[in-house]
């Protein structure tokens, strides 16, 4: 009887000892929002690394080349954190950009010179607007602290990229997406997709109606907008 009692006590201790670990594992499960953000920002990083390299190879404007190099460095570093976080949370990451992001890459691959520069800046503005929106959504709606922290760390980097792109766009005569009163990038106003961008799929995070990175609503270079002229009703 004593042996049976001891065995029962041992079993109880083992179960109690495992309970906190099981609870911790359950608590670490990311929400759908966290999972979608990790997967989407990973695809943004993959796209930015490819398009950044293209800028260095095909860009005519030196600032395009320099920004492309900076984007490769920053998005490579960001993606290392994304991959590490995803591994810890058992989140599977896509192995390639989205179909629409690949269309943008293919479009840029077929361009050169000044035409490439303008198309690249247009596509980069669109992608960074959507990445910023998705990151802001994760910060406000994410539940897994490690993913929220990743988004908080990524936001100033993405914003700095966007600001540099706006300055370059103004020099090249490329239309810039509209911004909110706070200065945060918002969707562009004309509905014209960026080079290669054709869908209206949700932005990373799944909570906005803006197109995914690579598809923009801002006017393409030289494109007419749908905004009424001053004085028209």
C-alpha positions as semicolon CSV with decimal commas, in nm:
position;residue;x (nm);y (nm);z (nm)
1;X;0,000;0,000;0,000
2;X;0,282;0,238;0,087
3;X;0,440;0,179;-0,252
4;X;0,112;0,251;-0,430
5;X;0,068;0,573;-0,231
6;X;0,418;0,685;-0,317
7;X;0,360;0,608;-0,684
8;X;0,041;0,809;-0,677
9;X;0,218;1,100;-0,511
10;X;0,496;1,087;-0,767
11;X;0,242;1,095;-1,049
12;X;0,077;1,397;-0,892
13;X;0,409;1,579;-0,864
14;X;0,491;1,505;-1,229
15;X;0,152;1,632;-1,346
16;X;0,179;1,946;-1,133
17;X;0,533;2,003;-1,259
18;X;0,423;1,977;-1,620
19;X;0,121;2,203;-1,580
20;X;0,311;2,536;-1,574
21;X;0,513;2,436;-1,880
22;X;0,198;2,337;-2,066
23;X;0,030;2,660;-1,962
24;X;0,330;2,863;-2,078
25;X;0,330;2,686;-2,412
26;X;-0,041;2,751;-2,456
27;X;0,006;3,118;-2,363
28;X;0,280;3,151;-2,625
29;X;0,051;3,056;-2,911
30;X;0,026;3,360;-3,139
31;X;-0,310;3,495;-3,251
32;X;-0,421;3,499;-3,614
33;X;-0,321;3,865;-3,625
34;X;0,029;3,789;-3,496
35;X;0,072;3,498;-3,737
36;X;-0,049;3,694;-4,039
37;X;0,179;3,984;-3,955
38;X;0,487;3,764;-3,924
39;X;0,410;3,595;-4,256
40;X;0,328;3,919;-4,436
41;X;0,626;4,118;-4,308
42;X;0,853;3,828;-4,403
43;X;0,723;3,851;-4,761
44;X;0,773;4,228;-4,752
45;X;1,134;4,170;-4,648
46;X;1,191;3,913;-4,923
47;X;1,050;4,158;-5,178
48;X;1,252;4,453;-5,049
49;X;1,576;4,256;-5,061
50;X;1,515;4,162;-5,425
51;X;1,399;4,508;-5,536
52;X;1,680;4,669;-5,337
53;X;1,933;4,463;-5,527
54;X;1,761;4,555;-5,854
55;X;1,794;4,923;-5,763
56;X;2,167;4,884;-5,720
57;X;2,200;4,698;-6,052
58;X;1,955;4,886;-6,274
59;X;1,906;5,226;-6,113
60;X;2,026;5,531;-6,303
61;X;1,983;5,778;-6,017
62;X;2,253;5,745;-5,749
63;X;1,999;5,801;-5,472
64;X;1,795;5,509;-5,604
65;X;2,106;5,293;-5,588
66;X;2,191;5,413;-5,237
67;X;1,839;5,362;-5,105
68;X;1,826;5,018;-5,261
69;X;2,144;4,922;-5,077
70;X;2,008;5,060;-4,749
71;X;1,681;4,871;-4,792
72;X;1,864;4,543;-4,847
73;X;2,063;4,595;-4,527
74;X;1,769;4,701;-4,312
75;X;1,519;4,443;-4,437
76;X;1,777;4,165;-4,406
77;X;1,830;4,258;-4,042
78;X;1,457;4,289;-3,980
79;X;1,393;3,952;-4,137
80;X;1,644;3,783;-3,910
81;X;1,428;3,890;-3,617
82;X;1,112;3,784;-3,799
83;X;1,251;3,437;-3,865
84;X;1,376;3,398;-3,508
85;X;1,042;3,507;-3,362
86;X;0,846;3,284;-3,599
87;X;1,063;2,986;-3,506
88;X;1,005;3,043;-3,136
89;X;0,628;3,061;-3,192
90;X;0,618;2,770;-3,439
91;X;0,486;2,993;-3,717
92;X;0,558;2,873;-4,070
93;X;0,682;3,147;-4,302
94;X;0,624;3,164;-4,680
95;X;0,922;3,082;-4,897
96;X;0,867;3,355;-5,156
97;X;0,697;3,692;-5,209
98;X;0,326;3,703;-5,288
99;X;0,211;3,669;-5,648
100;X;0,149;4,044;-5,668
101;X;0,487;4,127;-5,520
102;X;0,646;3,898;-5,777
103;X;0,461;4,086;-6,053
104;X;0,620;4,408;-5,930
105;X;0,962;4,242;-5,930
106;X;0,907;4,110;-6,283
107;X;0,790;4,453;-6,401
108;X;1,097;4,625;-6,259
109;X;1,320;4,361;-6,413
110;X;1,198;4,469;-6,756
111;X;1,275;4,836;-6,709
112;X;1,594;5,042;-6,715
113;X;1,725;5,395;-6,678
114;X;1,499;5,679;-6,566
115;X;1,192;5,466;-6,633
116;X;1,317;5,209;-6,384
117;X;1,394;5,477;-6,125
118;X;1,041;5,620;-6,131
119;X;0,873;5,280;-6,133
120;X;1,095;5,163;-5,847
121;X;1,017;5,466;-5,631
122;X;0,644;5,429;-5,705
123;X;0,646;5,062;-5,609
124;X;0,857;5,125;-5,298
125;X;0,626;5,401;-5,177
126;X;0,329;5,167;-5,215
127;X;0,500;4,879;-5,041
128;X;0,617;5,088;-4,748
129;X;0,277;5,253;-4,701
130;X;0,118;4,910;-4,667
131;X;0,397;4,774;-4,449
132;X;0,361;5,072;-4,214
133;X;-0,016;5,032;-4,197
134;X;0,019;4,661;-4,121
135;X;0,282;4,730;-3,856
136;X;0,064;4,989;-3,687
137;X;-0,220;4,736;-3,687
138;X;0,001;4,475;-3,520
139;X;0,110;4,724;-3,254
140;X;-0,250;4,810;-3,169
141;X;-0,413;4,469;-3,216
142;X;-0,140;4,208;-3,167
143;X;-0,150;3,988;-2,857
144;X;0,188;3,811;-2,856
145;X;0,437;4,048;-2,695
146;X;0,738;3,932;-2,896
147;X;0,556;4,006;-3,224
148;X;0,425;4,340;-3,100
149;X;0,780;4,433;-2,993
150;X;0,909;4,334;-3,336
151;X;0,652;4,564;-3,496
152;X;0,744;4,848;-3,261
153;X;1,110;4,808;-3,356
154;X;1,028;4,786;-3,728
155;X;0,803;5,093;-3,745
156;X;1,071;5,366;-3,722
157;X;1,282;5,184;-3,982
158;X;0,990;5,161;-4,223
159;X;0,898;5,524;-4,156
160;X;1,254;5,638;-4,226
161;X;1,247;5,447;-4,555
162;X;0,917;5,609;-4,647
163;X;1,042;5,958;-4,565
164;X;1,352;5,904;-4,782
165;X;1,132;5,777;-5,065
166;X;0,904;6,081;-5,041
167;X;1,201;6,315;-5,074
168;X;1,332;6,120;-5,372
169;X;0,988;6,103;-5,532
170;X;0,958;6,480;-5,518
171;X;1,292;6,514;-5,696
172;X;1,192;6,267;-5,967
173;X;0,838;6,401;-6,010
174;X;0,678;6,082;-5,881
175;X;0,335;6,121;-5,713
176;X;0,336;6,047;-5,339
177;X;0,055;5,864;-5,156
178;X;-0,161;6,088;-4,941
179;X;-0,088;6,104;-4,569
180;X;-0,306;6,149;-4,266
181;X;-0,304;6,457;-4,044
182;X;-0,051;6,287;-3,816
183;X;0,188;6,245;-4,106
184;X;0,147;5,868;-4,113
185;X;0,130;5,732;-4,468
186;X;-0,221;5,655;-4,580
187;X;-0,362;5,503;-4,898
188;X;-0,307;5,698;-5,216
189;X;-0,610;5,859;-5,364
190;X;-0,637;5,769;-5,732
191;X;-0,681;5,394;-5,751
192;X;-0,403;5,351;-6,005
193;X;-0,191;5,047;-5,919
194;X;0,185;5,058;-5,898
195;X;0,380;4,879;-6,168
196;X;0,272;4,517;-6,154
197;X;0,024;4,573;-5,872
198;X;-0,327;4,468;-5,962
199;X;-0,509;4,338;-5,657
200;X;-0,707;4,481;-5,369
201;X;-0,612;4,206;-5,126
202;X;-0,585;4,298;-4,755
203;X;-0,266;4,454;-4,630
204;X;-0,045;4,248;-4,399
205;X;-0,230;4,191;-4,075
206;X;-0,556;4,139;-4,259
207;X;-0,746;4,429;-4,102
208;X;-0,734;4,700;-4,365
209;X;-0,877;4,724;-4,711
210;X;-0,558;4,862;-4,858
211;X;-0,376;4,658;-5,123
212;X;-0,083;4,439;-5,027
213;X;0,273;4,572;-5,057
214;X;0,352;4,630;-5,418
215;X;-0,002;4,733;-5,510
216;X;-0,073;5,100;-5,453
217;X;-0,364;5,332;-5,491
218;X;-0,136;5,625;-5,562
219;X;-0,111;5,744;-5,922
220;X;0,164;5,593;-6,132
221;X;0,417;5,834;-6,282
222;X;0,240;6,049;-6,532
223;X;-0,097;5,894;-6,453
224;X;-0,404;6,110;-6,414
225;X;-0,585;6,105;-6,080
226;X;-0,955;6,087;-6,021
227;X;-0,950;6,382;-5,781
228;X;-1,172;6,672;-5,903
229;X;-0,999;6,989;-6,012
230;X;-1,021;7,285;-5,773
231;X;-1,359;7,445;-5,796
232;X;-1,536;7,143;-5,945
233;X;-1,812;6,985;-5,748
